[in-house]
Amino acid sequence: MVPSDLSAQERAGRAFPVSWDQFHRDCRALTWRLNEVGPFAAVIAITRGGLVPAAIVARELGVRVIDTVCIASYDHDRQGELQVLKGVSEATKALGGGTGRGLLIVDDLVDTGATARLVREMLPDAHFATVYAKPKGRPLVDTFITEVSQDTWIFFPWDLALTFQPPMKDGAA
């Protein structure tokens, strides 16, 4: 059993920091792939991580209807039990015929797949896209850009501040 005082990144062992520039490029690459799948009547962001990629994707695809499904599963570094804080609106569900057909769900990452499974139950026919995917969650996603190993912790640009990093030769990861 992993001691509870270790952060997820410490347990994961691999750090993958993503800059704003790289994240924007990856979101645009995701949009290129999604452009071949659409059109979509609405974009649904899984909050909070899906807000930024959903905004970029919606802008690039010209989709004006944007909704959210709000699910809490992480604090800053630990995954916990899922809690639905807000579901998709009835108006957005109606655009997808109640099952999600023609709707696009966007998140930053699919990790274990727990959140993706829950949202898939809500809208089984929606197209699910993430910027990054880990092996456990990857089968639940229709479109993604980059796969990372399950033991990688992604540091998203909104979670980072500019600080000095020691050279790798000094033992920095």
PyMOL commands that place a pseudoatom at each C-alpha (Angstrom):
pseudoatom trace, name=CA, resn=MET, resi=1, chain=A, elem=C, hetatm=0, pos=[0.000, 0.000, 0.000]
pseudoatom trace, name=CA, resn=VAL, resi=2, chain=A, elem=C, hetatm=0, pos=[1.220, 3.510, -0.838]
pseudoatom trace, name=CA, resn=PRO, resi=3, chain=A, elem=C, hetatm=0, pos=[1.578, 5.837, 2.143]
pseudoatom trace, name=CA, resn=SER, resi=4, chain=A, elem=C, hetatm=0, pos=[-1.061, 8.567, 2.045]
pseudoatom trace, name=CA, resn=ASP, resi=5, chain=A, elem=C, hetatm=0, pos=[1.499, 11.307, 2.660]
pseudoatom trace, name=CA, resn=LEU, resi=6, chain=A, elem=C, hetatm=0, pos=[3.017, 10.811, -0.813]
pseudoatom trace, name=CA, resn=SER, resi=7, chain=A, elem=C, hetatm=0, pos=[1.688, 13.029, -3.587]
pseudoatom trace, name=CA, resn=ALA, resi=8, chain=A, elem=C, hetatm=0, pos=[0.442, 11.504, -6.832]
pseudoatom trace, name=CA, resn=GLN, resi=9, chain=A, elem=C, hetatm=0, pos=[3.515, 12.795, -8.655]
pseudoatom trace, name=CA, resn=GLU, resi=10, chain=A, elem=C, hetatm=0, pos=[5.816, 11.220, -6.084]
pseudoatom trace, name=CA, resn=ARG, resi=11, chain=A, elem=C, hetatm=0, pos=[3.984, 7.904, -6.491]
pseudoatom trace, name=CA, resn=ALA, resi=12, chain=A, elem=C, hetatm=0, pos=[3.951, 8.260, -10.271]
pseudoatom trace, name=CA, resn=GLY, resi=13, chain=A, elem=C, hetatm=0, pos=[7.648, 8.906, -10.504]
pseudoatom trace, name=CA, resn=ARG, resi=14, chain=A, elem=C, hetatm=0, pos=[7.607, 10.633, -13.915]
pseudoatom trace, name=CA, resn=ALA, resi=15, chain=A, elem=C, hetatm=0, pos=[6.952, 14.312, -14.405]
pseudoatom trace, name=CA, resn=PHE, resi=16, chain=A, elem=C, hetatm=0, pos=[5.630, 15.709, -17.688]
pseudoatom trace, name=CA, resn=PRO, resi=17, chain=A, elem=C, hetatm=0, pos=[5.458, 19.516, -17.493]
pseudoatom trace, name=CA, resn=VAL, resi=18, chain=A, elem=C, hetatm=0, pos=[3.414, 21.111, -20.288]
pseudoatom trace, name=CA, resn=SER, resi=19, chain=A, elem=C, hetatm=0, pos=[3.863, 24.780, -21.225]
pseudoatom trace, name=CA, resn=TRP, resi=20, chain=A, elem=C, hetatm=0, pos=[1.030, 27.032, -22.390]
pseudoatom trace, name=CA, resn=ASP, resi=21, chain=A, elem=C, hetatm=0, pos=[2.499, 27.037, -25.911]
pseudoatom trace, name=CA, resn=GLN, resi=22, chain=A, elem=C, hetatm=0, pos=[2.703, 23.247, -26.049]
pseudoatom trace, name=CA, resn=PHE, resi=23, chain=A, elem=C, hetatm=0, pos=[-0.779, 22.827, -24.631]
pseudoatom trace, name=CA, resn=HIS, resi=24, chain=A, elem=C, hetatm=0, pos=[-2.224, 25.232, -27.202]
pseudoatom trace, name=CA, resn=ARG, resi=25, chain=A, elem=C, hetatm=0, pos=[-0.452, 23.350, -30.021]
pseudoatom trace, name=CA, resn=ASP, resi=26, chain=A, elem=C, hetatm=0, pos=[-1.781, 20.038, -28.690]
pseudoatom trace, name=CA, resn=CYS, resi=27, chain=A, elem=C, hetatm=0, pos=[-5.332, 21.433, -28.468]
pseudoatom trace, name=CA, resn=ARG, resi=28, chain=A, elem=C, hetatm=0, pos=[-5.116, 22.661, -32.059]
pseudoatom trace, name=CA, resn=ALA, resi=29, chain=A, elem=C, hetatm=0, pos=[-3.835, 19.241, -33.153]
pseudoatom trace, name=CA, resn=LEU, resi=30, chain=A, elem=C, hetatm=0, pos=[-6.826, 17.691, -31.365]
pseudoatom trace, name=CA, resn=THR, resi=31, chain=A, elem=C, hetatm=0, pos=[-9.093, 20.088, -33.252]
pseudoatom trace, name=CA, resn=TRP, resi=32, chain=A, elem=C, hetatm=0, pos=[-7.622, 18.998, -36.601]
pseudoatom trace, name=CA, resn=ARG, resi=33, chain=A, elem=C, hetatm=0, pos=[-8.621, 15.420, -35.809]
pseudoatom trace, name=CA, resn=LEU, resi=34, chain=A, elem=C, hetatm=0, pos=[-12.060, 16.432, -34.525]
pseudoatom trace, name=CA, resn=ASN, resi=35, chain=A, elem=C, hetatm=0, pos=[-12.760, 18.528, -37.617]
pseudoatom trace, name=CA, resn=GLU, resi=36, chain=A, elem=C, hetatm=0, pos=[-12.867, 15.273, -39.606]
pseudoatom trace, name=CA, resn=VAL, resi=37, chain=A, elem=C, hetatm=0, pos=[-15.383, 13.724, -37.155]
pseudoatom trace, name=CA, resn=GLY, resi=38, chain=A, elem=C, hetatm=0, pos=[-17.871, 16.601, -36.637]
pseudoatom trace, name=CA, resn=PRO, resi=39, chain=A, elem=C, hetatm=0, pos=[-19.835, 18.730, -36.975]
pseudoatom trace, name=CA, resn=PHE, resi=40, chain=A, elem=C, hetatm=0, pos=[-20.837, 19.017, -33.343]
pseudoatom trace, name=CA, resn=ALA, resi=41, chain=A, elem=C, hetatm=0, pos=[-23.915, 20.773, -31.967]
pseudoatom trace, name=CA, resn=ALA, resi=42, chain=A, elem=C, hetatm=0, pos=[-22.220, 21.552, -28.644]
pseudoatom trace, name=CA, resn=VAL, resi=43, chain=A, elem=C, hetatm=0, pos=[-19.002, 21.124, -26.700]
pseudoatom trace, name=CA, resn=ILE, resi=44, chain=A, elem=C, hetatm=0, pos=[-19.161, 19.840, -23.133]
pseudoatom trace, name=CA, resn=ALA, resi=45, chain=A, elem=C, hetatm=0, pos=[-16.140, 20.546, -20.947]
pseudoatom trace, name=CA, resn=ILE, resi=46, chain=A, elem=C, hetatm=0, pos=[-15.374, 18.292, -18.006]
pseudoatom trace, name=CA, resn=THR, resi=47, chain=A, elem=C, hetatm=0, pos=[-14.359, 20.713, -15.296]
pseudoatom trace, name=CA, resn=ARG, resi=48, chain=A, elem=C, hetatm=0, pos=[-11.981, 21.914, -14.388]
pseudoatom trace, name=CA, resn=GLY, resi=49, chain=A, elem=C, hetatm=0, pos=[-9.243, 20.465, -16.564]
pseudoatom trace, name=CA, resn=GLY, resi=50, chain=A, elem=C, hetatm=0, pos=[-11.398, 20.363, -19.684]
pseudoatom trace, name=CA, resn=LEU, resi=51, chain=A, elem=C, hetatm=0, pos=[-12.277, 24.073, -19.615]
pseudoatom trace, name=CA, resn=VAL, resi=52, chain=A, elem=C, hetatm=0, pos=[-9.177, 25.345, -21.416]
pseudoatom trace, name=CA, resn=PRO, resi=53, chain=A, elem=C, hetatm=0, pos=[-9.041, 22.688, -24.145]
pseudoatom trace, name=CA, resn=ALA, resi=54, chain=A, elem=C, hetatm=0, pos=[-12.816, 22.939, -24.656]
pseudoatom trace, name=CA, resn=ALA, resi=55, chain=A, elem=C, hetatm=0, pos=[-12.538, 26.701, -25.192]
pseudoatom trace, name=CA, resn=ILE, resi=56, chain=A, elem=C, hetatm=0, pos=[-9.778, 26.256, -27.749]
pseudoatom trace, name=CA, resn=VAL, resi=57, chain=A, elem=C, hetatm=0, pos=[-11.546, 23.405, -29.554]
pseudoatom trace, name=CA, resn=ALA, resi=58, chain=A, elem=C, hetatm=0, pos=[-14.908, 25.219, -29.598]
pseudoatom trace, name=CA, resn=ARG, resi=59, chain=A, elem=C, hetatm=0, pos=[-13.279, 28.353, -31.015]
pseudoatom trace, name=CA, resn=GLU, resi=60, chain=A, elem=C, hetatm=0, pos=[-11.446, 26.453, -33.728]
pseudoatom trace, name=CA, resn=LEU, resi=61, chain=A, elem=C, hetatm=0, pos=[-14.506, 24.400, -34.696]
pseudoatom trace, name=CA, resn=GLY, resi=62, chain=A, elem=C, hetatm=0, pos=[-16.834, 27.414, -34.571]
pseudoatom trace, name=CA, resn=VAL, resi=63, chain=A, elem=C, hetatm=0, pos=[-19.101, 25.813, -31.949]
pseudoatom trace, name=CA, resn=ARG, resi=64, chain=A, elem=C, hetatm=0, pos=[-20.977, 28.413, -29.883]
pseudoatom trace, name=CA, resn=VAL, resi=65, chain=A, elem=C, hetatm=0, pos=[-22.882, 26.154, -27.482]
pseudoatom trace, name=CA, resn=ILE, resi=66, chain=A, elem=C, hetatm=0, pos=[-20.585, 25.209, -24.618]
pseudoatom trace, name=CA, resn=ASP, resi=67, chain=A, elem=C, hetatm=0, pos=[-21.732, 23.410, -21.492]
pseudoatom trace, name=CA, resn=THR, resi=68, chain=A, elem=C, hetatm=0, pos=[-19.987, 21.821, -18.537]
pseudoatom trace, name=CA, resn=VAL, resi=69, chain=A, elem=C, hetatm=0, pos=[-20.244, 18.688, -16.496]
pseudoatom trace, name=CA, resn=CYS, resi=70, chain=A, elem=C, hetatm=0, pos=[-18.629, 19.337, -13.140]
pseudoatom trace, name=CA, resn=ILE, resi=71, chain=A, elem=C, hetatm=0, pos=[-17.036, 16.343, -11.470]
pseudoatom trace, name=CA, resn=ALA, resi=72, chain=A, elem=C, hetatm=0, pos=[-14.678, 16.465, -8.538]
pseudoatom trace, name=CA, resn=SER, resi=73, chain=A, elem=C, hetatm=0, pos=[-12.163, 13.655, -8.280]
pseudoatom trace, name=CA, resn=TYR, resi=74, chain=A, elem=C, hetatm=0, pos=[-8.806, 15.318, -7.531]
pseudoatom trace, name=CA, resn=ASP, resi=75, chain=A, elem=C, hetatm=0, pos=[-7.516, 17.833, -5.121]
pseudoatom trace, name=CA, resn=HIS, resi=76, chain=A, elem=C, hetatm=0, pos=[-4.197, 19.278, -6.223]
pseudoatom trace, name=CA, resn=ASP, resi=77, chain=A, elem=C, hetatm=0, pos=[-2.403, 15.924, -6.232]
pseudoatom trace, name=CA, resn=ARG, resi=78, chain=A, elem=C, hetatm=0, pos=[-4.591, 13.067, -5.009]
pseudoatom trace, name=CA, resn=GLN, resi=79, chain=A, elem=C, hetatm=0, pos=[-7.418, 11.210, -6.706]
pseudoatom trace, name=CA, resn=GLY, resi=80, chain=A, elem=C, hetatm=0, pos=[-10.469, 10.530, -4.590]
pseudoatom trace, name=CA, resn=GLU, resi=81, chain=A, elem=C, hetatm=0, pos=[-14.061, 9.409, -4.945]
pseudoatom trace, name=CA, resn=LEU, resi=82, chain=A, elem=C, hetatm=0, pos=[-16.043, 10.917, -7.836]
pseudoatom trace, name=CA, resn=GLN, resi=83, chain=A, elem=C, hetatm=0, pos=[-18.668, 13.501, -7.038]
pseudoatom trace, name=CA, resn=VAL, resi=84, chain=A, elem=C, hetatm=0, pos=[-20.984, 15.006, -9.679]
pseudoatom trace, name=CA, resn=LEU, resi=85, chain=A, elem=C, hetatm=0, pos=[-21.340, 18.673, -8.789]
pseudoatom trace, name=CA, resn=LYS, resi=86, chain=A, elem=C, hetatm=0, pos=[-23.292, 19.670, -11.936]
pseudoatom trace, name=CA, resn=GLY, resi=87, chain=A, elem=C, hetatm=0, pos=[-24.642, 17.602, -14.779]
pseudoatom trace, name=CA, resn=VAL, resi=88, chain=A, elem=C, hetatm=0, pos=[-25.083, 18.552, -18.423]
pseudoatom trace, name=CA, resn=SER, resi=89, chain=A, elem=C, hetatm=0, pos=[-28.061, 20.877, -18.948]
pseudoatom trace, name=CA, resn=GLU, resi=90, chain=A, elem=C, hetatm=0, pos=[-31.310, 19.479, -20.327]
pseudoatom trace, name=CA, resn=ALA, resi=91, chain=A, elem=C, hetatm=0, pos=[-31.077, 21.912, -23.258]
pseudoatom trace, name=CA, resn=THR, resi=92, chain=A, elem=C, hetatm=0, pos=[-27.661, 20.542, -24.246]
pseudoatom trace, name=CA, resn=LYS, resi=93, chain=A, elem=C, hetatm=0, pos=[-28.802, 16.942, -23.791]
pseudoatom trace, name=CA, resn=ALA, resi=94, chain=A, elem=C, hetatm=0, pos=[-31.740, 17.697, -26.127]
pseudoatom trace, name=CA, resn=LEU, resi=95, chain=A, elem=C, hetatm=0, pos=[-29.291, 18.847, -28.829]
pseudoatom trace, name=CA, resn=GLY, resi=96, chain=A, elem=C, hetatm=0, pos=[-27.832, 15.337, -28.657]
pseudoatom trace, name=CA, resn=GLY, resi=97, chain=A, elem=C, hetatm=0, pos=[-31.186, 13.559, -28.667]
pseudoatom trace, name=CA, resn=GLY, resi=98, chain=A, elem=C, hetatm=0, pos=[-30.760, 12.694, -24.994]
pseudoatom trace, name=CA, resn=THR, resi=99, chain=A, elem=C, hetatm=0, pos=[-27.941, 10.224, -25.681]
pseudoatom trace, name=CA, resn=GLY, resi=100, chain=A, elem=C, hetatm=0, pos=[-25.267, 12.668, -26.825]
pseudoatom trace, name=CA, resn=ARG, resi=101, chain=A, elem=C, hetatm=0, pos=[-25.220, 12.020, -30.572]
pseudoatom trace, name=CA, resn=GLY, resi=102, chain=A, elem=C, hetatm=0, pos=[-23.548, 15.047, -32.201]
pseudoatom trace, name=CA, resn=LEU, resi=103, chain=A, elem=C, hetatm=0, pos=[-22.135, 16.326, -28.915]
pseudoatom trace, name=CA, resn=LEU, resi=104, chain=A, elem=C, hetatm=0, pos=[-18.424, 16.626, -28.130]
pseudoatom trace, name=CA, resn=ILE, resi=105, chain=A, elem=C, hetatm=0, pos=[-17.082, 15.981, -24.628]
pseudoatom trace, name=CA, resn=VAL, resi=106, chain=A, elem=C, hetatm=0, pos=[-13.629, 17.472, -23.981]
pseudoatom trace, name=CA, resn=ASP, resi=107, chain=A, elem=C, hetatm=0, pos=[-11.198, 16.918, -21.120]
pseudoatom trace, name=CA, resn=ASP, resi=108, chain=A, elem=C, hetatm=0, pos=[-7.506, 17.571, -20.639]
pseudoatom trace, name=CA, resn=LEU, resi=109, chain=A, elem=C, hetatm=0, pos=[-6.633, 13.991, -19.677]
pseudoatom trace, name=CA, resn=VAL, resi=110, chain=A, elem=C, hetatm=0, pos=[-8.103, 10.546, -19.289]
pseudoatom trace, name=CA, resn=ASP, resi=111, chain=A, elem=C, hetatm=0, pos=[-6.211, 8.813, -16.486]
pseudoatom trace, name=CA, resn=THR, resi=112, chain=A, elem=C, hetatm=0, pos=[-7.802, 5.755, -14.866]
pseudoatom trace, name=CA, resn=GLY, resi=113, chain=A, elem=C, hetatm=0, pos=[-11.016, 6.203, -16.831]
pseudoatom trace, name=CA, resn=ALA, resi=114, chain=A, elem=C, hetatm=0, pos=[-13.257, 6.674, -13.787]
pseudoatom trace, name=CA, resn=THR, resi=115, chain=A, elem=C, hetatm=0, pos=[-14.462, 10.147, -14.799]
pseudoatom trace, name=CA, resn=ALA, resi=116, chain=A, elem=C, hetatm=0, pos=[-14.770, 9.127, -18.445]
pseudoatom trace, name=CA, resn=ARG, resi=117, chain=A, elem=C, hetatm=0, pos=[-16.926, 6.115, -17.494]
pseudoatom trace, name=CA, resn=LEU, resi=118, chain=A, elem=C, hetatm=0, pos=[-19.245, 8.315, -15.461]
pseudoatom trace, name=CA, resn=VAL, resi=119, chain=A, elem=C, hetatm=0, pos=[-19.650, 10.892, -18.242]
pseudoatom trace, name=CA, resn=ARG, resi=120, chain=A, elem=C, hetatm=0, pos=[-20.080, 8.135, -20.856]
pseudoatom trace, name=CA, resn=GLU, resi=121, chain=A, elem=C, hetatm=0, pos=[-23.014, 6.823, -18.799]
pseudoatom trace, name=CA, resn=MET, resi=122, chain=A, elem=C, hetatm=0, pos=[-24.588, 10.295, -18.994]
pseudoatom trace, name=CA, resn=LEU, resi=123, chain=A, elem=C, hetatm=0, pos=[-24.082, 10.661, -22.768]
pseudoatom trace, name=CA, resn=PRO, resi=124, chain=A, elem=C, hetatm=0, pos=[-23.236, 7.260, -24.292]
pseudoatom trace, name=CA, resn=ASP, resi=125, chain=A, elem=C, hetatm=0, pos=[-23.352, 8.422, -27.929]
pseudoatom trace, name=CA, resn=ALA, resi=126, chain=A, elem=C, hetatm=0, pos=[-21.256, 11.587, -27.525]
pseudoatom trace, name=CA, resn=HIS, resi=127, chain=A, elem=C, hetatm=0, pos=[-17.782, 11.834, -29.031]
pseudoatom trace, name=CA, resn=PHE, resi=128, chain=A, elem=C, hetatm=0, pos=[-15.194, 11.889, -26.232]
pseudoatom trace, name=CA, resn=ALA, resi=129, chain=A, elem=C, hetatm=0, pos=[-11.891, 13.724, -26.825]
pseudoatom trace, name=CA, resn=THR, resi=130, chain=A, elem=C, hetatm=0, pos=[-8.929, 14.403, -24.574]
pseudoatom trace, name=CA, resn=VAL, resi=131, chain=A, elem=C, hetatm=0, pos=[-5.601, 16.040, -25.181]
pseudoatom trace, name=CA, resn=TYR, resi=132, chain=A, elem=C, hetatm=0, pos=[-3.668, 13.384, -23.258]
pseudoatom trace, name=CA, resn=ALA, resi=133, chain=A, elem=C, hetatm=0, pos=[-4.465, 9.746, -22.484]
pseudoatom trace, name=CA, resn=LYS, resi=134, chain=A, elem=C, hetatm=0, pos=[-3.055, 7.133, -20.142]
pseudoatom trace, name=CA, resn=PRO, resi=135, chain=A, elem=C, hetatm=0, pos=[-3.384, 3.412, -20.950]
pseudoatom trace, name=CA, resn=LYS, resi=136, chain=A, elem=C, hetatm=0, pos=[-6.076, 2.599, -18.356]
pseudoatom trace, name=CA, resn=GLY, resi=137, chain=A, elem=C, hetatm=0, pos=[-8.427, 5.298, -19.641]
pseudoatom trace, name=CA, resn=ARG, resi=138, chain=A, elem=C, hetatm=0, pos=[-7.506, 5.299, -23.321]
pseudoatom trace, name=CA, resn=PRO, resi=139, chain=A, elem=C, hetatm=0, pos=[-10.170, 2.752, -24.429]
pseudoatom trace, name=CA, resn=LEU, resi=140, chain=A, elem=C, hetatm=0, pos=[-12.889, 5.149, -23.217]
pseudoatom trace, name=CA, resn=VAL, resi=141, chain=A, elem=C, hetatm=0, pos=[-11.735, 8.018, -25.457]
pseudoatom trace, name=CA, resn=ASP, resi=142, chain=A, elem=C, hetatm=0, pos=[-12.593, 8.369, -29.138]
pseudoatom trace, name=CA, resn=THR, resi=143, chain=A, elem=C, hetatm=0, pos=[-9.911, 10.942, -30.018]
pseudoatom trace, name=CA, resn=PHE, resi=144, chain=A, elem=C, hetatm=0, pos=[-6.734, 12.054, -28.226]
pseudoatom trace, name=CA, resn=ILE, resi=145, chain=A, elem=C, hetatm=0, pos=[-3.354, 13.505, -29.177]
pseudoatom trace, name=CA, resn=THR, resi=146, chain=A, elem=C, hetatm=0, pos=[-0.636, 12.144, -26.889]
pseudoatom trace, name=CA, resn=GLU, resi=147, chain=A, elem=C, hetatm=0, pos=[-0.469, 8.957, -24.858]
pseudoatom trace, name=CA, resn=VAL, resi=148, chain=A, elem=C, hetatm=0, pos=[1.682, 8.989, -21.738]
pseudoatom trace, name=CA, resn=SER, resi=149, chain=A, elem=C, hetatm=0, pos=[2.536, 6.111, -19.444]
pseudoatom trace, name=CA, resn=GLN, resi=150, chain=A, elem=C, hetatm=0, pos=[0.272, 5.353, -16.514]
pseudoatom trace, name=CA, resn=ASP, resi=151, chain=A, elem=C, hetatm=0, pos=[3.050, 6.310, -14.090]
pseudoatom trace, name=CA, resn=THR, resi=152, chain=A, elem=C, hetatm=0, pos=[3.398, 9.835, -15.508]
pseudoatom trace, name=CA, resn=TRP, resi=153, chain=A, elem=C, hetatm=0, pos=[2.076, 12.905, -13.699]
pseudoatom trace, name=CA, resn=ILE, resi=154, chain=A, elem=C, hetatm=0, pos=[1.227, 15.724, -16.100]
pseudoatom trace, name=CA, resn=PHE, resi=155, chain=A, elem=C, hetatm=0, pos=[1.849, 19.233, -14.813]
pseudoatom trace, name=CA, resn=PHE, resi=156, chain=A, elem=C, hetatm=0, pos=[-0.578, 21.459, -16.724]
pseudoatom trace, name=CA, resn=PRO, resi=157, chain=A, elem=C, hetatm=0, pos=[0.361, 25.092, -17.334]
pseudoatom trace, name=CA, resn=TRP, resi=158, chain=A, elem=C, hetatm=0, pos=[-2.391, 26.422, -15.057]
pseudoatom trace, name=CA, resn=ASP, resi=159, chain=A, elem=C, hetatm=0, pos=[-0.866, 24.436, -12.195]
pseudoatom trace, name=CA, resn=LEU, resi=160, chain=A, elem=C, hetatm=0, pos=[2.675, 25.770, -12.642]
pseudoatom trace, name=CA, resn=ALA, resi=161, chain=A, elem=C, hetatm=0, pos=[4.615, 28.872, -11.729]
pseudoatom trace, name=CA, resn=LEU, resi=162, chain=A, elem=C, hetatm=0, pos=[7.952, 29.900, -13.159]
pseudoatom trace, name=CA, resn=THR, resi=163, chain=A, elem=C, hetatm=0, pos=[10.701, 28.735, -10.811]
pseudoatom trace, name=CA, resn=PHE, resi=164, chain=A, elem=C, hetatm=0, pos=[14.323, 27.721, -11.043]
pseudoatom trace, name=CA, resn=GLN, resi=165, chain=A, elem=C, hetatm=0, pos=[14.876, 24.078, -11.926]
pseudoatom trace, name=CA, resn=PRO, resi=166, chain=A, elem=C, hetatm=0, pos=[18.214, 22.439, -11.099]
pseudoatom trace, name=CA, resn=PRO, resi=167, chain=A, elem=C, hetatm=0, pos=[20.063, 20.711, -13.956]
pseudoatom trace, name=CA, resn=MET, resi=168, chain=A, elem=C, hetatm=0, pos=[19.299, 17.016, -14.480]
pseudoatom trace, name=CA, resn=LYS, resi=169, chain=A, elem=C, hetatm=0, pos=[22.915, 16.141, -13.701]
pseudoatom trace, name=CA, resn=ASP, resi=170, chain=A, elem=C, hetatm=0, pos=[22.210, 17.329, -10.147]
pseudoatom trace, name=CA, resn=GLY, resi=171, chain=A, elem=C, hetatm=0, pos=[19.496, 14.713, -9.689]
pseudoatom trace, name=CA, resn=ALA, resi=172, chain=A, elem=C, hetatm=0, pos=[16.499, 16.683, -10.905]
pseudoatom trace, name=CA, resn=ALA, resi=173, chain=A, elem=C, hetatm=0, pos=[13.859, 14.595, -12.676]
for i in range(1, 173): cmd.bond("trace and resi %d" % i, "trace and resi %d" % (i + 1))
show_as sticks, trace
zoom trace
